[in-house]
Amino acid sequence: MEDKTNAYEIVGTNKVAIDRKKDELEKDDFIKEKALETIKRISRKIEIEKQKLEATSSLSEKILINREIEKSEKEIENIQKAYERIFDKEHREKYNAFLEIVDKSKETILFRNSSKSEEKNILDEVPGEVLEEIKNRIRRNRPKKKNAYEILKISKGRCDDRTRKSENIDNLLLQQKEGLIEFAKVEYEKKVNADKKNEFAAKQKLKLEIRTIEGAYKEIATKEKRAIYNQKLADIERKEQKAIEDEIFKIKYDRSGNYEPSSIVTLKYQDFTKENDRSKLPGVIISRENGQEMLIQKVGRIGYEDSFGVKDEIGEYEITRIIKGEETTDKVYIPGLNILELGVDEKTGVFQNEAYYKFIANEMLSEEAIRECSKYNNGYLGEPLKDNNGNYFRYLDGREELSAVMKFYEERNKEQGKQEKEGDERE
């Protein structure tokens, strides 16, 4: 059976049924009713399983029943989370926008959703379905090894919760260990009774299973051991989180695969810093949402000619701001940046173009964009464009512009290497 990942399906309905309701309050009530019905149905199932648990004395049966209870409790958690995503008009509109993104070309759309503040979590920008795909891709490349809680078939969250409430769960873990070993022995006897020829292999498998269960138990047998082990798991989780973020950044910013040196016939670079006093360079100071000021100065331009003979130019800018108490300057490349539209009247505070100003300050030149585009595209930040609805977005897929910047970097690095080699030879 296919897992339900759509929030509407998880709460027990579907988007079509919701859309049929004309009134927003009616939609809210319908979704709430469906969510409560689904939770009530699963809660009844949990009560039945708990009655079975009290009625049995077999440790192996207790393990199987506990497993079903935990599975059902997790289902209820998922329903509550899904309900939070669609419980009112504002949340539904946001979630429906996510569903539309999933239906379209995921990688093409994602790069437009640049974060509006450096504090925003990158994972919040990505639809749950897309994020799940990325996580699965990363996990497929990692060793498939269960942690101690999974081996003992007990919820880590349940253990942590009881520890926070100062409940002693050491005995519960001991019982779980003994029950699993008993269960493994029962399974071993069944296999041997069914086929005596495989007795040796079954016995070796049993020994390995018991060692694994014993080893897992030793890792988390006491509160102190669990604290140390949980820190190990947290470190693994952080590494996985970093890998997921890196993957998302690549989807959003990496256009190095579009580099085609053959698409650029000639390059011509003009360095403004050689011709002018730096104080006279074209520039403007703008502020981000968090109050951080940036100095944008145009220090050069790359003129290029493509295979069709069309000439164009890309601006080379230095972005200077204070990060962690230190002045930091990065060099970036943007075609079509209009510095004049970033002006603000000092007396009245009126923007020349407020929407453009905020887009450039908070999205186009966000720390995330500068860092990741420098990492993947030699500082090529794309072109600021406006869509049919009048909203600004970053267009990163300009093949010729990207190729011109990367080709320029290649030629400059070759020249620098040549000069360093000549200097070494003179010495």
C-alpha positions in Angstrom: 0.0 0.0 0.0 1.4 3.4 -1.0 2.2 5.8 1.9 0.0 8.9 2.2 2.3 12.0 2.0 -0.4 14.5 1.0 -1.6 16.4 4.1 -5.3 16.2 2.9 -5.1 12.4 2.6 -3.3 12.0 6.0 -6.2 13.8 7.8 -8.7 11.6 6.0 -9.9 13.7 3.0 -8.7 15.1 -0.3 -8.2 18.5 -1.9 -11.1 18.1 -4.3 -13.5 17.6 -1.4 -12.2 20.7 0.3 -12.4 22.8 -2.9 -16.1 21.9 -3.3 -16.8 23.8 0.0 -17.3 27.5 -0.9 -17.1 29.0 2.5 -13.7 29.1 4.2 -15.2 28.4 7.7 -17.0 25.4 6.3 -13.7 24.1 4.9 -12.0 24.6 8.3 -14.8 22.7 10.1 -14.8 19.9 7.5 -11.0 19.4 7.8 -11.1 19.5 11.6 -14.0 17.0 11.6 -12.1 14.6 9.3 -8.9 14.9 11.4 -10.8 14.2 14.6 -12.6 11.2 13.0 -9.3 9.7 11.8 -7.6 10.3 15.2 -10.6 8.7 17.0 -10.5 5.6 14.8 -6.7 5.1 15.5 -7.2 5.8 19.2 -9.8 3.0 19.4 -7.3 0.7 17.8 -4.7 1.7 20.4 -7.1 0.9 23.3 -7.8 -2.5 21.8 -4.0 -3.2 21.6 -3.5 -2.0 25.2 -6.2 -4.5 26.3 -4.3 -7.3 24.5 -1.1 -6.1 26.2 -2.6 -6.5 29.6 -4.1 -9.9 28.8 -0.9 -11.6 27.6 2.1 -12.8 29.6 4.3 -13.6 26.6 7.2 -11.2 26.2 7.4 -11.8 22.5 3.7 -10.9 22.1 4.2 -7.8 24.2 6.9 -6.6 21.9 4.7 -7.1 18.8 1.8 -5.3 20.5 4.0 -2.4 21.7 5.2 -2.1 18.1 1.7 -1.7 16.9 0.9 0.9 19.6 3.9 3.0 18.7 3.1 2.8 15.0 -0.5 4.0 15.7 0.8 6.8 18.1 3.1 7.9 15.2 0.1 8.0 12.9 -1.7 10.3 15.2 1.4 12.6 15.4 1.5 12.7 11.6 -2.2 13.6 11.4 -1.7 16.4 13.8 1.2 17.8 11.8 -0.7 17.4 8.6 -3.7 19.3 10.1 -1.4 22.1 11.1 -0.5 22.6 7.5 -4.0 23.0 6.2 -6.3 24.0 9.1 -7.1 27.5 7.9 -7.1 29.5 4.7 -3.6 31.0 5.1 -2.0 27.6 5.8 -3.9 26.0 2.9 -2.8 28.6 0.4 0.8 28.1 1.4 0.5 24.3 1.3 -1.4 24.4 -2.1 1.4 26.5 -3.5 3.9 23.8 -2.3 1.8 21.2 -4.1 1.9 23.2 -7.3 5.7 23.5 -7.1 5.9 19.7 -6.8 3.8 19.2 -9.9 6.0 21.6 -11.9 9.7 21.2 -12.7 11.1 21.1 -9.2 14.7 22.1 -9.9 13.7 25.0 -12.2 11.3 26.6 -9.6 13.3 26.1 -6.4 16.1 28.6 -7.3 13.6 31.4 -7.3 12.6 30.9 -3.6 15.6 32.6 -2.1 15.4 33.2 1.6 14.3 36.7 2.8 16.5 36.6 5.9 19.8 34.9 6.9 18.0 33.5 10.0 15.5 31.5 7.9 15.9 27.8 7.9 16.7 26.6 4.3 14.5 23.5 4.9 11.5 25.7 5.4 11.7 26.8 1.8 11.4 23.4 0.3 8.1 21.5 -0.1 7.8 18.4 2.2 7.6 16.1 -0.8 10.8 17.5 -2.4 12.6 17.4 0.9 11.7 13.8 1.4 13.1 12.9 -2.0 16.4 14.6 -1.1 16.6 12.8 2.2 15.9 9.5 0.6 18.6 10.1 -2.0 21.2 10.9 0.7 20.2 8.0 2.9 20.4 5.5 0.0 24.2 6.3 -0.1 24.7 5.8 3.6 25.3 2.5 5.4 22.0 1.0 6.4 22.6 0.5 10.1 20.0 0.6 12.8 20.6 2.5 16.0 20.2 1.0 19.4 16.6 2.2 19.9 15.6 0.7 16.5 17.3 -2.6 17.3 15.4 -2.8 20.6 12.3 -1.8 18.8 11.5 1.1 21.2 10.9 4.7 20.4 13.7 7.1 21.2 11.1 9.8 21.7 9.3 7.7 24.2 12.5 7.1 26.2 13.5 10.8 26.1 10.0 11.8 27.2 10.0 9.5 30.2 13.5 10.5 31.1 12.4 14.2 31.0 9.5 13.3 33.4 12.1 11.6 35.7 10.6 8.2 35.1 12.9 5.2 35.4 12.8 3.3 32.1 15.8 1.1 32.8 13.5 -1.9 33.7 11.5 -1.3 30.5 14.6 -1.5 28.4 15.7 -4.7 30.2 12.3 -6.3 29.6 12.5 -5.3 25.9 15.9 -6.8 25.5 14.9 -10.1 27.2 11.6 -10.2 25.2 13.5 -9.7 21.9 15.9 -12.5 22.8 13.0 -14.8 23.7 11.3 -13.9 20.5 14.5 -14.7 18.5 14.8 -18.0 20.2 11.2 -18.9 19.4 11.8 -18.0 15.7 14.9 -20.1 15.8 13.0 -23.2 17.1 10.4 -22.8 14.4 13.0 -22.7 11.6 14.9 -25.7 13.0 11.7 -27.7 13.5 10.6 -26.9 9.9 14.0 -27.8 8.4 16.7 -29.6 10.4 19.2 -29.2 7.5 19.5 -25.4 8.2 20.0 -25.8 11.9 23.7 -24.7 11.8 22.9 -21.6 9.8 19.9 -20.7 11.9 22.0 -21.1 15.1 24.7 -18.8 13.8 22.1 -16.2 12.9 20.5 -16.5 16.4 23.9 -15.9 18.0 24.5 -12.8 15.9 21.0 -11.5 16.6 21.5 -12.0 20.4 24.9 -10.2 20.3 23.3 -7.3 18.4 20.4 -7.0 20.9 22.8 -7.2 23.8 25.1 -4.7 22.3 22.3 -2.3 21.6 21.0 -2.7 25.2 24.5 -1.9 26.6 24.5 1.4 24.7 21.4 2.7 26.3 20.9 0.7 29.4 21.1 3.6 31.8 20.3 7.3 31.8 24.0 8.2 31.7 24.7 5.9 28.8 21.6 7.2 26.9 22.9 10.8 27.3 26.2 9.8 25.7 24.6 7.7 22.9 22.0 10.4 22.1 24.9 12.9 21.6 26.3 10.4 19.0 23.0 10.2 17.3 22.7 14.1 17.3 26.1 14.3 15.6 25.0 11.9 12.9 21.8 13.9 12.5 23.8 17.2 12.1 25.9 15.6 9.4 22.9 14.4 7.6 21.2 17.8 8.0 24.3 19.4 6.5 24.3 17.0 3.5 20.6 17.8 2.9 21.2 21.5 3.0 24.1 21.1 0.6 21.9 19.2 -1.8 19.2 22.0 -1.6 21.8 24.7 -2.2 23.0 22.8 -5.2 19.5 22.6 -6.6 19.0 26.3 -6.0 22.3 27.7 -7.1 24.6 25.3 -8.9 24.5 26.1 -12.7 28.1 25.0 -13.4 26.7 22.2 -15.6 25.5 24.9 -18.0 29.0 26.1 -18.6 29.8 26.0 -22.4 33.1 27.7 -23.2 32.4 27.2 -26.9 29.3 29.5 -26.6 31.6 32.5 -26.0 33.7 33.6 -28.9 35.6 36.6 -27.4 35.8 38.3 -24.0 36.7 41.9 -23.2 37.2 43.0 -19.6 37.2 46.6 -18.4 38.6 47.3 -14.9 37.2 50.5 -13.5 39.5 50.5 -10.5 42.5 51.2 -12.7 40.9 54.3 -14.2 39.2 55.9 -11.2 39.7 56.6 -7.5 37.7 53.9 -5.7 35.6 56.6 -4.1 34.4 57.7 -7.5 33.3 54.2 -8.6 29.6 53.8 -9.4 28.0 52.6 -6.2 25.2 52.8 -3.6 24.6 51.9 0.0 21.5 49.8 0.7 20.1 48.1 3.9 18.8 44.6 4.4 15.7 43.8 6.4 17.8 43.1 9.5 19.3 46.6 9.3 22.7 45.5 7.9 24.1 48.0 5.4 25.9 47.0 2.2 28.0 49.0 -0.1 27.6 48.0 -3.8 30.3 49.3 -6.1 30.6 48.5 -9.8 34.3 47.8 -10.3 34.4 46.3 -13.8 32.4 44.8 -16.6 32.8 41.7 -18.8 31.9 42.3 -22.5 31.4 39.1 -24.4 30.5 38.0 -27.9 28.7 34.7 -28.5 28.6 32.5 -31.5 25.8 34.6 -33.1 27.9 37.7 -32.8 25.6 39.3 -30.2 27.6 41.5 -27.8 26.5 42.0 -24.2 28.0 42.9 -20.8 28.0 41.6 -17.2 28.6 43.9 -14.3 31.4 43.1 -11.8 30.4 44.3 -8.4 32.1 44.4 -5.0 29.7 43.9 -2.1 31.1 45.2 1.2 29.4 44.7 4.6 30.2 44.0 8.2 30.0 40.3 9.2 30.7 39.3 12.8 32.5 42.6 13.5 34.7 42.4 10.4 34.5 44.1 7.1 33.9 41.6 4.3 34.0 42.1 0.5 32.9 39.7 -2.1 33.1 40.1 -5.9 29.9 39.1 -7.7 28.7 39.2 -11.4 25.2 40.4 -12.3 23.9 41.3 -15.7 21.2 44.0 -15.8 21.6 45.4 -12.3 20.1 48.9 -12.2 21.9 50.9 -9.5 19.8 54.0 -10.1 16.6 52.1 -9.1 18.2 51.3 -5.7 18.2 55.0 -4.7 16.4 56.4 -1.7 15.7 60.1 -1.1 17.7 60.9 2.1 15.2 63.6 3.2 11.9 61.9 2.5 13.0 58.2 2.7 11.0 57.5 -0.6 12.4 54.6 -2.6 13.1 55.0 -6.3 11.7 51.5 -6.7 10.8 49.9 -3.3 10.0 46.4 -4.6 13.3 46.2 -6.6 15.3 47.6 -3.7 14.0 45.0 -1.3 14.4 42.2 -3.7 18.1 43.1 -4.4 18.9 43.8 -0.7 17.2 40.7 0.8 17.2 38.0 -1.9 19.5 38.8 -4.8 22.4 39.8 -2.5 21.5 37.6 0.5 24.5 36.1 2.3 23.2 32.7 1.2 23.1 33.6 -2.5 26.5 35.3 -2.4 28.1 32.3 -0.6 26.6 29.6 -2.7 26.9 31.3 -6.1 30.6 32.0 -5.3 31.0 28.4 -4.5 29.4 27.0 -7.6 29.3 29.7 -10.3 32.4 31.8 -9.6 30.2 34.6 -8.2 27.7 34.7 -11.0 24.4 35.7 -9.2 22.1 35.6 -12.2 19.9 38.3 -13.6 17.1 40.2 -11.8 13.9 39.9 -13.8 10.2 40.6 -13.4 7.5 38.0 -13.9 4.0 38.5 -15.4 2.6 39.4 -12.0 5.1 42.1 -11.5 7.2 40.2 -8.9 11.0 40.2 -9.2 13.0 36.9 -9.3 16.5 35.7 -10.0 17.1 34.1 -13.4 20.2 31.9 -12.9 19.9 29.9 -16.2 21.5 32.5 -18.5 23.9 30.1 -20.2 26.0 32.6 -22.1 26.3 35.0 -19.1 27.4 32.1 -16.8 29.8 30.8 -19.5 31.3 34.3 -19.9 32.0 34.7 -16.2 33.5 31.2 -15.8 35.6 31.6 -19.0 36.8 34.9 -17.6 37.8 33.2 -14.4 39.7 30.5 -16.3 41.6 33.0 -18.4 42.4 35.2 -15.3 43.7 32.2 -13.3 45.9 31.1 -16.2 47.3 34.6 -16.4 48.0 34.7 -12.6 49.6 31.2 -12.8 51.8 32.4 -15.7 52.9 35.5 -13.7 53.7 33.5 -10.6 55.7 31.0 -12.6 57.7 33.9 -14.3 58.3 35.4 -10.8 59.6 32.1 -9.5 62.0 31.8 -12.5 63.4 35.3 -11.9 64.1 34.5 -8.3 
